[in-house]
Amino acid sequence: MSDSASYDPNADTVIYAVSEGIATITMDRPGYHNAQNGKMTYELDAAFRRAVADDEVKVIVLAGNGKHFSAGHDIGTPGRDVHLSQERAGMWYDHANKPGGEFLYVREAEAYLGMCRRWREIPKPTIAAVQGACIAGGLMLAWVCDLIVATDDAFFSDPVVRMGIPGVEYFAHPFEMPPRIAKEFLFTGDKMSAERAYQVGMVNRLSTRETLHDDVKALAAKIATQPRLGLALTKQAVNHVEDLQGKRTGMDAAFAWHHFSHAHNDLVTGDKLSGFDAKKMAKHNRAGDKS
């Protein structure tokens, strides 16, 4: 990762481009493996809104600049800004001046669970182009997309059980993979290869680093030939069936347990993340790879 000397708090964290009816939204913190701070999260929201409002855009692609798609939530870069107010996108009030558990609950209800649910319901097809790491909060960004194309060297993991936390806030695990696989994925924190993710149905298509852009563009272009309303209604229909199967209510329960774990960690260790920052998590993940 880059050091604090190279961090520019005013630099944009998202690149937006449109070509031939396809909007490409690219996370642009490659020096920090596209770890999502508040600035990036709200810039992503603005980019998605921009793509939805543009009638020329038929399909939206979410990508990550650099070696990795996303290392997850920012828990240790110089740009970590959890304490800052943002121009809120939903109906939650400001979190920054709130005490105790209200501080984190309100922020994550707005910026993590709330935004991810809204992005899932975007009335245009979305495709995640995943290379390298897609970890914890990175999973949430890929999972809200309708389709996932991953390079053959990509991997997926949610190691936050190590913190005593039952998975990331947008708890879609039992819908992205069979329940027993989801349990193994969470219990072990092991990396799931792109091939394995394809086998369990999380990933639609496999690609390579050399061909990812072209493969995603070709898929998006094919989808873009379909009628706009037909695509929107089809997406609504499939999402509705998932919600009838309990996706939304299950996520509500998991979010409550997630925040109970934050409160428990704070009481026991004095830290909501049980003393883990980005470096400690990376160290434990590497140790797990050797076991």
C-alpha positions as CSV (number, residue, x, y, z in Angstrom):
1,M,0.0,0.0,0.0
2,S,1.0,3.6,-0.4
3,D,2.0,5.6,2.6
4,S,0.4,8.7,4.0
5,A,2.8,11.0,2.1
6,S,1.0,10.2,-1.1
7,Y,-2.5,10.6,0.2
8,D,-4.5,13.5,-1.3
9,P,-7.8,14.1,0.6
10,N,-9.1,16.2,-2.3
11,A,-8.5,13.6,-5.0
12,D,-11.5,12.0,-6.6
13,T,-11.9,8.3,-5.7
14,V,-14.2,7.3,-8.6
15,I,-13.8,7.6,-12.4
16,Y,-17.0,7.9,-14.4
17,A,-17.1,7.3,-18.2
18,V,-19.8,6.5,-20.8
19,S,-19.3,4.9,-24.1
20,E,-21.8,3.2,-26.5
21,G,-24.6,3.1,-23.9
22,I,-22.4,1.6,-21.2
23,A,-21.5,3.6,-18.1
24,T,-18.3,2.4,-16.4
25,I,-17.8,3.4,-12.8
26,T,-14.3,2.7,-11.6
27,M,-13.1,2.8,-8.0
28,D,-9.8,4.7,-8.0
29,R,-7.8,4.2,-4.9
30,P,-5.3,1.6,-6.3
31,G,-2.6,2.6,-3.8
32,Y,-5.0,1.3,-1.0
33,H,-6.4,-1.6,-3.1
34,N,-9.6,0.4,-3.5
35,A,-10.5,0.3,0.2
36,Q,-13.8,2.1,0.6
37,N,-13.7,5.2,2.8
38,G,-16.7,7.4,3.2
39,K,-15.6,9.7,0.4
40,M,-15.5,6.8,-2.1
41,T,-18.8,5.4,-0.9
42,Y,-20.6,8.7,-1.5
43,E,-18.8,9.2,-4.8
44,L,-20.0,5.8,-5.9
45,D,-23.5,6.7,-5.0
46,A,-23.3,9.9,-7.0
47,A,-21.9,8.0,-10.0
48,F,-24.7,5.4,-9.9
49,R,-27.3,8.2,-9.7
50,R,-25.7,9.9,-12.7
51,A,-25.8,6.6,-14.7
52,V,-29.5,6.0,-13.8
53,A,-30.5,9.5,-14.8
54,D,-28.8,9.3,-18.2
55,D,-31.3,7.8,-20.7
56,E,-28.4,7.0,-23.1
57,V,-27.0,4.6,-20.5
58,K,-28.4,1.0,-20.8
59,V,-25.9,-0.9,-18.7
60,I,-23.6,0.0,-15.8
61,V,-20.3,-1.6,-15.1
62,L,-18.5,-1.4,-11.7
63,A,-14.8,-1.9,-11.8
64,G,-11.7,-1.3,-9.7
65,N,-8.5,0.3,-10.8
66,G,-5.2,-1.4,-10.1
67,K,-4.3,-4.9,-8.9
68,H,-7.4,-5.6,-6.9
69,F,-11.2,-4.9,-7.2
70,S,-11.6,-4.0,-3.5
71,A,-9.9,-4.8,-0.2
72,G,-13.2,-3.9,1.6
73,H,-14.0,-1.1,4.0
74,D,-11.3,1.3,4.9
75,I,-10.1,0.3,8.4
76,G,-6.6,1.7,8.3
77,T,-5.6,4.0,5.5
78,P,-4.7,7.7,5.9
79,G,-8.0,8.5,4.2
80,R,-10.2,6.7,6.8
81,D,-13.0,9.2,7.4
82,V,-15.6,7.3,9.5
83,H,-15.7,10.3,11.9
84,L,-16.7,12.8,9.3
85,S,-20.2,14.0,8.3
86,Q,-21.3,13.4,4.7
87,E,-24.0,14.9,2.6
88,R,-26.4,12.0,3.3
89,A,-28.1,10.1,0.4
90,G,-30.9,8.5,2.5
91,M,-33.2,9.5,5.3
92,W,-30.9,8.8,8.2
93,Y,-29.6,11.7,10.3
94,D,-26.0,12.6,10.7
95,H,-23.9,10.0,12.6
96,A,-20.8,12.0,13.3
97,N,-22.0,13.8,16.5
98,K,-23.8,10.8,18.0
99,P,-22.7,8.9,21.1
100,G,-22.1,5.2,21.7
101,G,-23.4,2.6,19.4
102,E,-25.7,5.1,17.7
103,F,-22.6,6.5,15.9
104,L,-21.7,3.4,14.0
105,Y,-25.3,2.0,13.6
106,V,-26.5,5.2,11.9
107,R,-23.5,5.4,9.6
108,E,-23.7,1.8,8.5
109,A,-27.4,1.9,8.1
110,E,-26.9,4.8,5.7
111,A,-23.7,4.2,4.0
112,Y,-23.4,0.4,3.9
113,L,-26.7,-1.4,4.2
114,G,-28.8,1.5,2.9
115,M,-26.7,2.3,-0.1
116,C,-26.1,-1.3,-1.1
117,R,-29.8,-2.0,-1.0
118,R,-30.5,1.0,-3.2
119,W,-27.8,0.1,-5.6
120,R,-29.2,-3.4,-5.9
121,E,-32.5,-1.9,-7.0
122,I,-31.0,0.3,-9.7
123,P,-33.5,-0.1,-12.6
124,K,-30.7,-0.9,-15.1
125,P,-28.5,-4.0,-15.4
126,T,-25.2,-3.8,-13.5
127,I,-22.1,-5.9,-14.0
128,A,-19.2,-6.2,-11.6
129,A,-15.8,-6.6,-13.2
130,V,-13.6,-8.3,-10.5
131,Q,-9.9,-8.8,-10.6
132,G,-7.6,-9.8,-7.7
133,A,-9.0,-9.4,-4.2
134,C,-12.7,-8.9,-3.4
135,I,-12.7,-9.0,0.4
136,A,-15.5,-8.2,2.9
137,G,-16.9,-4.8,2.0
138,G,-15.7,-5.5,-1.6
139,L,-18.1,-8.4,-1.7
140,M,-21.0,-6.0,-1.0
141,L,-20.1,-4.0,-4.0
142,A,-19.9,-7.0,-6.3
143,W,-23.0,-8.7,-4.8
144,V,-25.3,-5.7,-5.5
145,C,-24.5,-6.1,-9.2
146,D,-26.7,-8.3,-11.3
147,L,-23.8,-10.1,-12.9
148,I,-20.2,-10.8,-11.9
149,V,-17.4,-11.4,-14.3
150,A,-14.1,-12.4,-12.6
151,T,-10.6,-12.9,-13.7
152,D,-9.2,-16.4,-13.2
153,D,-6.9,-15.1,-10.5
154,A,-9.6,-13.3,-8.5
155,F,-10.6,-14.4,-5.1
156,F,-13.4,-13.7,-2.6
157,S,-13.4,-13.7,1.2
158,D,-15.2,-12.4,4.3
159,P,-12.7,-12.9,7.2
160,V,-14.6,-10.6,9.7
161,V,-15.7,-13.5,11.9
162,R,-12.2,-13.1,13.2
163,M,-13.4,-9.8,14.7
164,G,-16.4,-11.6,16.3
165,I,-18.6,-10.1,13.6
166,P,-21.1,-12.3,11.7
167,G,-20.2,-11.2,8.2
168,V,-20.4,-7.8,6.4
169,E,-23.4,-5.5,6.7
170,Y,-25.0,-6.4,3.4
171,F,-25.5,-10.1,4.5
172,A,-26.2,-11.8,1.2
173,H,-24.0,-14.8,1.8
174,P,-26.8,-17.5,1.9
175,F,-28.2,-16.1,-1.4
176,E,-24.9,-15.9,-3.2
177,M,-23.9,-19.5,-2.4
178,P,-25.6,-22.5,-0.9
179,P,-26.0,-22.2,2.9
180,R,-23.4,-24.9,3.9
181,I,-20.9,-23.2,1.6
182,A,-21.8,-19.9,3.1
183,K,-21.1,-21.2,6.6
184,E,-17.7,-22.6,5.5
185,F,-16.9,-19.3,3.8
186,L,-17.6,-17.4,7.0
187,F,-16.4,-19.9,9.6
188,T,-12.9,-20.3,8.0
189,G,-12.5,-16.9,6.4
190,D,-10.7,-18.8,3.6
191,K,-10.2,-17.3,0.2
192,M,-12.7,-18.6,-2.4
193,S,-11.1,-18.8,-5.9
194,A,-12.9,-17.4,-8.9
195,E,-13.3,-21.0,-10.2
196,R,-15.0,-22.1,-7.0
197,A,-17.2,-19.0,-7.0
198,Y,-18.2,-19.8,-10.6
199,Q,-19.1,-23.4,-9.5
200,V,-21.3,-22.3,-6.7
201,G,-23.1,-19.7,-8.8
202,M,-21.7,-16.5,-7.4
203,V,-19.8,-15.6,-10.6
204,N,-21.4,-15.6,-14.0
205,R,-18.4,-15.8,-16.2
206,L,-14.6,-16.2,-15.9
207,S,-12.1,-14.1,-17.7
208,T,-8.5,-13.1,-17.5
209,R,-6.7,-9.8,-16.6
210,E,-5.9,-9.3,-20.2
211,T,-9.4,-9.8,-21.5
212,L,-11.6,-8.6,-18.6
213,H,-12.4,-5.2,-20.0
214,D,-13.3,-6.6,-23.5
215,D,-15.3,-9.5,-22.1
216,V,-17.3,-7.3,-19.8
217,K,-17.8,-4.8,-22.6
218,A,-19.1,-7.5,-25.0
219,L,-21.5,-8.8,-22.3
220,A,-22.8,-5.3,-21.5
221,A,-23.2,-4.5,-25.2
222,K,-25.3,-7.6,-25.8
223,I,-27.6,-6.7,-22.8
224,A,-27.8,-3.2,-24.0
225,T,-29.7,-4.3,-27.2
226,Q,-32.7,-5.3,-25.1
227,P,-35.6,-2.8,-24.3
228,R,-34.9,-0.6,-21.3
229,L,-38.2,-1.2,-19.6
230,G,-38.0,-5.0,-20.3
231,L,-34.6,-5.1,-18.5
232,A,-35.9,-3.0,-15.6
233,L,-39.0,-5.1,-15.0
234,T,-37.1,-8.4,-15.4
235,K,-34.6,-7.2,-12.7
236,Q,-37.5,-6.2,-10.4
237,A,-39.1,-9.6,-10.9
238,V,-36.0,-11.6,-9.9
239,N,-35.2,-9.3,-7.0
240,H,-38.8,-9.6,-5.8
241,V,-38.5,-13.4,-5.7
242,E,-35.3,-13.2,-3.7
243,D,-37.0,-10.9,-1.2
244,L,-40.0,-13.3,-0.9
245,Q,-37.4,-16.0,-0.1
246,G,-36.3,-13.8,2.9
247,K,-33.3,-11.9,1.6
248,R,-34.4,-8.5,3.0
249,T,-35.7,-9.7,6.3
250,G,-32.7,-12.0,6.8
251,M,-30.4,-9.0,6.1
252,D,-32.3,-6.9,8.7
253,A,-31.6,-9.6,11.4
254,A,-28.0,-10.0,10.4
255,F,-27.5,-6.2,10.6
256,A,-28.8,-6.2,14.1
257,W,-26.4,-9.0,15.1
258,H,-23.6,-7.3,13.4
259,H,-24.1,-4.2,15.6
260,F,-24.5,-6.3,18.7
261,S,-21.0,-7.7,17.9
262,H,-19.6,-4.1,17.6
263,A,-21.1,-3.2,21.0
264,H,-19.7,-6.4,22.6
265,N,-16.3,-5.9,21.1
266,D,-16.2,-2.3,22.5
267,L,-17.2,-3.5,26.0
268,V,-14.7,-6.4,26.0
269,T,-11.7,-4.9,24.1
270,G,-12.4,-1.2,24.0
271,D,-12.5,-1.3,20.2
272,K,-15.5,-1.9,17.9
273,L,-13.4,-4.0,15.6
274,S,-11.8,-6.1,18.4
275,G,-8.4,-4.4,17.9
276,F,-8.1,-5.3,14.3
277,D,-6.9,-2.8,11.7
278,A,-6.0,-3.3,8.1
279,K,-2.4,-4.5,8.9
280,K,-3.5,-7.0,11.5
281,M,-6.2,-8.4,9.3
282,A,-3.8,-8.7,6.4
283,K,-1.3,-10.5,8.7
284,H,-3.9,-13.0,9.9
285,N,-5.2,-13.6,6.4
286,R,-1.6,-14.4,5.3
287,A,-1.2,-16.7,8.2
288,G,-4.4,-18.5,7.2
289,D,-3.1,-19.0,3.7
290,K,-0.2,-21.0,5.1
291,S,-2.2,-23.2,7.4
